[in-house]
Amino acid sequence: MVIAGGSGFLGRALARYVAAPAQGAWDVIILSRSAPSMPTPARWVQWDGVRQGAWARELNGAQAVVNLAGRTVNCRYTAQNMLDIYTSRLLSTRALGRAIQEAAQPPHVWLNSSTATFYRDARDHAQTEAAGDIGSGFSVDVARRWEAALMEEELPQTRRVALRTAMVYGVGAGGVMQTTDAVVRLGGAGAMAGGGQYVSWIHERDFCRAIEFLIEHDLAGGVNVSAPEPLPNREFLRGYRAAWGVPLGIPSTAGLIGLGARVMKSEAELLLKSRWVTPERLLKAGFVFEFPQWAGAIAELVHTARAEGHAQR
């Protein structure tokens, strides 16, 4: 397995998962600008995510390629940051497409990141692959162009999947919980702007299991990679507080969230957009989630965080 953009939290988690004997002890190659910051069961090969180079040889004969490359969207949407978000996704995807097209033995499957924010702000019904409505705005445009870039090259021997992934919750450096745990434990995680907006999420282990499932099963095109039971923000945060044993959380208005986002150099959309996304294609194909419900998922993650000492950091 070749994991492009694999030196971050998700890449390291996926490498650990597939390299374990229980998953067949895959040989894993990570393509990234810099080596992983902590021990990872993978061989690192440098790439810049743009130009063809020696890294392209790693794709020849690979079983699977997983592309996780892309600048974080947790930033202010300045002109420069927006350009970086576009280019980091589109150029890396196109570079992989060219390398796969030129490979003598192209990989059987190419799983490329997309995002669950592909769909509109949904507060009336769940957004599935078949019945979801494409949204509008910058984030959605990024997703549409990203998925289009995945399909640009003629690759008759390689099945392509766009991973419309929800927020992945897991324990460790670089993960979303590194930031959100502190907010919850300090009592700042009350309902946001009324708390009616839906939160789609997935446990780190189910994300890795879904990747393995998609490699083994004949699905192509857009696939929602999210837990089957998203829930409103107020219930999501209530469950998060309960897992940490925090009885109360201070609620916040949309205006206060906007102000906080500016201070944190982020965007309020990340908290206010209703992402009501369900994994219809995965479920119909027979995928079984280990953590379908948020209460069980966050309880397990908090237990792991306590056991590993992350709660003290």
N, C-alpha and C positions, 0 to 999 in steps of 0.2 A: 504494500500500500504506500502510495506517495501522498503526503499531506502537505499541500502548498499553503503558505502562511501558517505553518503549524507550530510556531514557537510560543504562542500565547496559551491562555488558559484552556480553550477548547481543544486545540491541537495536542497539547500535552495529555489532556484527559483521554482523548481518542487513542493516542499512541499507547498509553498505559493499558487501556481496555483491550485493544486488539492484539497487543504483544503478549498478553497473559496466556498461559497454556490452555486455560479453559476455552479461549476463543481461537485456538489453533496456532498461537504463537506466530503471528504474522511478522514478516520482516517489514519494518517501517522506515521510510525515508522522509525526513522533514525538509521542505524547501522554505527558506526564510532569509531575510537580510542578515540577521544575527542569530547566533546559536541560542537554543533554549536557555533560560536563566537558571534552570535547576535540572538535576538529573532526569533524563527522559529516555525510555527504552527505544531509541531510534537513532539512525545515522543522519547527521545534519549535512545538507548540501546547500551552499549559498546560492541565492538568486536575487535579482533586483525586481522581479515581478513585471518586467517590461521586455527586456531583450532576450533573444534566443542565446543559449550558451551551453556550457558543458552539462548544466543541470538537466537539459532536455533529454539526455541519454537515459536518465533514470526512469522515464516514462515508458521506454521501450521494453515490452515484456511484463509490465506491471499488471496486476490483476485489477487494481482500482486506483483512481485518483480522486482525492477529496480536496476541494479548494475552499479554504477558510480565510483567504487573504482579503483585507479591506480595512481602511482606516476607521477607527471607532466613530460612531455617530454621537457619542456622548461629548458634545462640544457645541460652541456657538456656531450658528450657521452663517458665518462670514463668507464673503466671496471666495477667499482662499481655502477655507475649510471645506466648503461645498465642492470646489474644484478637486481637492484632495480626495474627498469621499468618492466622487465619480471616478477619477482616474485610477485610484488604488483598486477599485473593483473591476472596471472595464478593461484596463490594460492587462492586469494579471490574468483575467479570464481569456482574453484574446491571445496572450502569450501561450497559455496552456493549449488552447485550440490549435494553434499553429504547430506546436510541438507534437501533439497527438496526431495531427494530419500527416506529419513527416515521419512518424515512427514506423519502423518495419513491422513491429508487432505491437499495435496500439492497445491500450488498456481496454478491458471488456466494459468497464463502466466508469463514468465521470460524474461525480456528485459535486455540484457547485453551489456555494452559499447563495441564498436569496434572503428574504425576510418576511415574517408574518405581517409586517406593516404594508405589504402589497395591497391589502384590502382596505376598504373605506372605514371610517369611524362608525362602528356598528353597535347599535343599542337596541335593535329590534329582533335580530335573529343571528344565529351563528353563520360565519363565513366558511364555506367548504370550497374545495377545488372546483366542484361542479356548479355550485349555486352562489359562490361569493361574488361580490361586486368590487371591481378595481377602484381604488380611491383616487385622490388627486393630491397635488402638492409635490414638494421637493422629494420627500422620502419615498413616495410611491413612484415618482419618475425614476429615481435611482434604481428601484427594484425592477421596473419594467425594462430599463436599458440593460441592467445586469443579466436578466433572463434572456433578452434578445442576443446579447454578446455570447452567451453559452451556445446558442444555436447557429452562429454565423457560419462555421466551417462545415463542409461535407465530411461527415465521419461515419460511414456506413457500418463500421465494425465496433463502434463505441456507443453504448446506451448512455443517454444523458438525463440527469435528474436535477431539478432546481429545488434546493432545500429551503422552503419557506418556514424558517425556524423562528419560534417564539423565544422569549428570554430564557436562557439556560441557567438554572440554579445549581450551583455546586460549591464545594468547599475548597479553598486554596487561593494562592496569590493570583491576582488578575481577574478573578471571578466577580460577578455582580454582588455576591454576598459580602465581599470585602468592604463594600461601601454601605449596603443596605442594613447589614447587621447592626452597625453602630447607630444608625438612625432609629431602628426599632428599640434597641436596648436603652437608648437615652430618652425614650418616650415621645419621639417625634413622628411616629407612624400612625396617626389617626387618619380618618377618611379624607381623601384629597378631592377638593371641589365637589363635595357631596358624596363621592365614592361610588357613583353609579356606573362609571366607565369600566368595561371589562378588562381583565388582565389574563392574557394567554401566557403560558409558562411551560417548562418541561424540566424534569430532573436530569441532572448530568448523565446518570447511568442510562436512562431511557433514551437520551439523545444518542449515546454511543451505540446502544442496542438497535436503534432505528437505522443508523448508518449501516451496521452489519446486515440488518434485514433487507435494506434497499440494495445492497450489493448482491444478495442471494436471490432476490425476487425480481421479476420482470416488470418493474414499474418505470415509467419514463415521464418526463415533463415535470410540471409543478407538483410538489407534494408538501402538504402542511406537516411540519415536524413540531408538534405541540401536544401537550397532555389533553386527554379527551374531555376534561372538566374545567374549563376556564371559569372564572367567577368575578363578581364585581369587586372593585378596588376596596370597598369597605370590608368585605368578607375576607378578601385576600390578606389585608393587613391585620384583621382580627386574628386570623389563623397564625400569621407570622408572630404577632405579639404573644399568643398563647404558647407557642413552641418555646419562646425565650422566657416565659413566665412573667411577662410585662402586662399588668392588667389594663393600663390605659394608654392611649395615644392622643396627642394633641392634633385636632383636625386642622386643615389648612384650606384657604380659599384659592380660587384660580389665580387671583392677583398676587397673593403671597407666594404661590408656587412659581409664577412668572418671575417675581423679584428674586427668589432663591435660585432659580435657574440661571439668571444673569450673574449673580454672585459666584455661583459654582461653575460658570462658563459652560453652561449646558443649555438645553432647550426644554421648555415646558411641555411640548408635544410628547416627549418621551413618557410623561406621567399622565397626561390628560387625554390622549387619544384612546378611544375604546377599541381594544383589539380582542374581538370575540371570534376566535379562530379555532376550528376543530379539525382533527386529522382523519377525515372521512376515508381517504384512499388507503392509508395505513391500516385502519380498522377493517375495511372490507377485504384487504389482502391477507388478514389474519394476524396482524401484529398485536401482541398482548403487552400492555404497559405494566411494569412493576409498580409504578407510582402514578395511578390515574387521578388521585385526589390530592389536593394541596395540603390538607391537614397531615396526612401520612408522609408526604414528601418532605415538608418542612420540618416535621418532627425528626425524621431520620437525618436530615442534613444538620440540624442543630445538635443532635446527639453526636454526630461525627465531628462537628466543629469543637464541641466541648472536649471530646476524647483526644483530639489532636492539638488542643491548646490554641486554636485560632481565636477563640472568644477572648483571649487575653491580649491579642495584638491590636 
